[in-house]
């Protein structure tokens, strides 16, 4: 008697990870995402700084099931805060009164460019924390339109990054990807990141550029049809307050622990010196 159940399960697992390699432009399979929390960044942590937006299903699966550390920003539809909003380039462009759309796409886009302002800040935070930067390409190694702007920014600043295509990325993180290929991808990733660290260490000027590059927390953005401050400005403040709140909680807990330790040590010392005991 032939056992086909195991074979069917193995085939199903193979199909499950391969379906993530299909370009998916269906909006309902995408979720708004404003990057990983800054506190999760740290030296030696791999951070995906660029991901091909055409693979919506892969992104949703990987960010919900893994999760992956990333500085990527996804504002997929008009319901996402910042969709359709624009940020001025400031000292980044030749004309400081033009938005990032001009640099990224050559003309203004309906979905806006406010996401790029958020992305720059998140990416610079990751670099300052000593993270390893990864750029994920399409299966053929090409970049999406928005990705070209992201990679151009990385190269202008001098940030060294490791490149892997979407298939390698899915194999690396999907639990049911072929073991043999997973091992090969992990080895290639390890070696690639080591080379990036060496190159980044040699480039002393990069850190100075990152430190001097100022992306303000309060990013004033305007919509083409509405000159009022953008929702992204409030989202920027929300992210800032989220970081400040967590920092405050950490400091408060540390203070409480110190107080408790001092009280316990004082009690022990008093007990030892008390003649009645």
C-alpha positions in Angstrom: 0.0 0.0 0.0 1.4 3.4 -1.0 1.2 6.3 1.5 0.2 9.3 -0.6 -0.9 11.4 2.4 2.7 12.5 3.1 3.4 13.2 -0.5 0.2 15.3 -0.8 1.2 17.3 2.3 4.7 17.9 0.9 3.2 19.0 -2.4 0.8 21.3 -0.6 3.6 22.9 1.4 5.6 23.4 -1.8 2.7 25.1 -3.5 2.1 27.3 -0.4 5.5 29.0 -0.6 5.6 29.1 -4.4 2.3 31.0 -4.5 4.0 33.8 -2.8 6.3 34.3 -5.8 3.4 35.3 -8.0 3.1 39.1 -8.6 -0.1 40.2 -7.0 -1.6 43.6 -7.6 -4.8 42.9 -5.7 -5.2 45.7 -3.1 -7.2 43.7 -0.7 -4.2 41.5 0.0 -2.1 44.4 1.1 -2.0 46.0 4.5 -0.8 49.5 5.6 2.7 49.2 7.2 4.9 51.9 8.6 8.0 49.9 9.3 9.3 48.1 12.4 9.5 49.8 15.7 12.8 51.6 16.1 13.5 49.8 19.4 13.6 46.5 17.5 16.6 47.7 15.5 20.1 46.7 16.8 23.6 45.8 15.7 23.7 42.7 13.5 19.9 42.6 12.9 18.9 42.2 9.3 16.5 44.9 8.1 14.8 44.8 4.8 15.0 48.4 3.4 13.5 47.8 0.0 10.9 45.2 -1.1 9.1 44.9 -4.5 5.5 46.0 -3.9 4.2 43.8 -6.7 4.4 40.8 -4.3 1.6 41.8 -2.0 0.7 38.4 -0.8 4.3 37.6 0.0 4.7 40.8 2.0 1.5 40.2 4.0 2.5 36.6 4.8 6.1 37.5 5.8 5.3 40.5 7.9 2.5 38.7 9.8 4.0 35.2 10.1 7.8 35.8 10.5 7.9 38.8 11.3 10.7 40.5 9.4 12.5 43.6 10.6 12.0 46.3 8.0 12.1 50.0 7.3 9.7 49.6 4.4 6.5 51.8 4.3 3.4 50.5 2.5 0.4 52.8 2.1 -1.7 50.6 -0.3 -4.9 52.6 -0.6 -6.7 55.8 0.3 -7.7 54.4 3.7 -4.0 54.4 4.8 -2.8 57.5 6.6 -0.6 59.4 4.2 -1.9 57.9 1.0 -2.2 60.7 -1.6 -0.1 63.1 0.4 3.1 64.8 -0.7 6.3 65.9 1.1 8.6 68.6 -0.2 12.2 67.5 -0.9 13.8 70.4 1.0 17.6 70.4 0.6 17.5 67.0 -1.2 16.3 68.3 -4.5 17.3 71.0 -6.9 13.9 72.7 -6.2 13.0 72.6 -2.5 9.4 73.5 -3.3 8.8 70.3 -5.3 7.7 67.0 -3.7 9.6 63.7 -3.8 7.4 62.5 -6.6 9.6 64.5 -9.0 12.7 62.6 -7.9 11.0 59.2 -7.7 8.7 59.2 -10.7 9.4 62.3 -12.7 5.9 63.7 -12.1 3.4 63.9 -9.3 1.5 60.7 -8.5 -2.0 60.3 -7.1 -0.7 58.0 -4.3 1.7 60.6 -3.1 5.3 60.5 -1.9 4.8 61.0 1.9 5.8 57.4 2.4 9.3 58.2 1.2 9.8 60.7 4.0 8.8 58.1 6.6 11.0 55.4 4.8 14.1 57.6 4.9 13.8 58.2 8.6 13.2 54.5 9.4 16.1 53.4 7.2 18.5 55.9 8.7 17.5 54.8 12.2 18.3 51.2 11.3 21.7 52.2 9.9 22.6 54.3 13.0 21.7 51.2 15.1 24.2 49.1 13.2 21.6 47.0 11.3 22.5 45.0 8.2 20.6 46.4 5.2 18.9 44.1 2.7 17.3 45.0 -0.7 14.8 42.4 -2.1 14.4 42.5 -5.9 12.0 40.8 -8.2 12.7 37.2 -9.4 14.7 38.6 -12.4 16.8 40.9 -10.2 15.0 44.1 -11.4 13.6 46.8 -9.1 10.2 48.3 -8.9 9.8 52.0 -9.7 9.7 53.1 -6.1 12.5 50.8 -5.2 14.8 52.5 -7.7 14.4 55.7 -5.7 15.1 53.9 -2.4 18.2 52.2 -3.8 19.4 55.5 -5.3 19.1 57.1 -1.8 21.1 54.3 -0.2 23.8 54.6 -2.7 23.9 58.4 -2.5 24.4 58.2 1.3 26.9 55.4 0.9 24.9 52.7 2.7 26.2 49.2 1.8 23.4 46.7 1.3 23.0 43.0 0.4 20.7 42.1 -2.5 18.5 39.0 -2.7 15.6 38.3 -5.1 12.1 37.5 -3.9 12.5 33.8 -4.4 15.6 33.6 -2.2 13.8 35.8 0.4 10.7 33.6 0.5 12.9 30.4 0.7 14.9 31.9 3.6 11.8 32.7 5.7 9.1 30.2 4.7 9.1 27.2 7.0 8.1 24.7 4.2 10.6 25.8 1.6 13.0 23.1 0.4 15.7 22.4 3.1 18.5 22.1 0.7 17.8 25.4 -1.0 17.1 27.1 2.3 20.6 26.1 3.5 22.2 27.5 0.4 20.3 30.8 0.6 21.2 31.2 4.3 24.9 30.6 3.5 24.8 33.1 0.7 23.1 35.6 2.9 25.6 35.1 5.8 28.5 35.6 3.4 27.0 38.5 1.7 26.2 40.3 5.0 29.8 39.7 6.2 31.1 41.4 3.0 28.7 44.3 3.5 30.0 44.8 7.1 33.6 44.9 6.0 32.8 47.4 3.2 30.7 49.5 5.5 33.5 49.5 8.2 36.0 50.8 5.6 33.6 53.6 4.5 34.1 55.9 7.5 32.3 58.8 5.8 29.0 57.0 5.6 28.2 57.3 9.3 29.0 61.0 9.2 26.6 61.4 6.3 23.8 59.5 8.1 24.3 61.6 11.2 24.2 64.9 9.3 21.2 63.9 7.2 18.2 65.3 9.0 14.7 64.0 8.4 12.4 65.9 10.7 9.9 64.1 12.9 7.2 66.6 12.0 7.0 66.3 8.3 4.6 68.9 6.8 3.0 67.5 3.8 0.2 68.8 1.6 -2.3 67.2 -0.7 -2.7 68.5 -4.2 -6.4 69.2 -3.5 -6.1 70.1 0.1 -3.5 72.6 1.4 -4.1 71.6 5.0 -1.4 69.7 7.0 -1.3 66.1 6.1 -2.4 63.1 8.2 1.3 62.0 7.7 2.3 64.9 9.9 0.2 63.4 12.6 1.5 59.9 11.8 5.1 61.2 12.2 4.2 62.6 15.6 2.5 59.4 16.5 5.6 57.4 15.7 7.7 59.8 17.7 5.5 59.7 20.7 5.4 55.9 20.5 9.2 55.8 20.8 9.2 58.4 23.6 6.5 56.4 25.4 8.4 53.1 25.3 11.6 54.9 26.3 9.7 56.5 29.3 8.3 53.1 30.3 11.8 51.5 30.2 13.3 54.3 32.3 10.5 54.1 34.8 10.8 50.3 35.2 14.6 50.7 35.6 14.0 53.3 38.3 11.5 51.1 40.1 13.9 48.2 40.0 16.7 50.3 41.5 14.4 51.6 44.3 13.3 48.0 45.1 16.9 46.8 45.3 17.9 49.8 47.5 15.0 49.1 49.9 15.8 45.4 50.1 19.5 46.1 50.8 18.7 48.7 53.4 16.3 46.3 55.1 19.0 43.6 55.2 21.6 46.0 56.6 19.2 47.2 59.3 18.3 43.7 60.3 22.0 42.8 60.6 22.8 45.8 62.8 19.6 45.5 65.0 20.8 44.3 68.5 17.4 42.8 69.2 17.7 40.3 66.4 
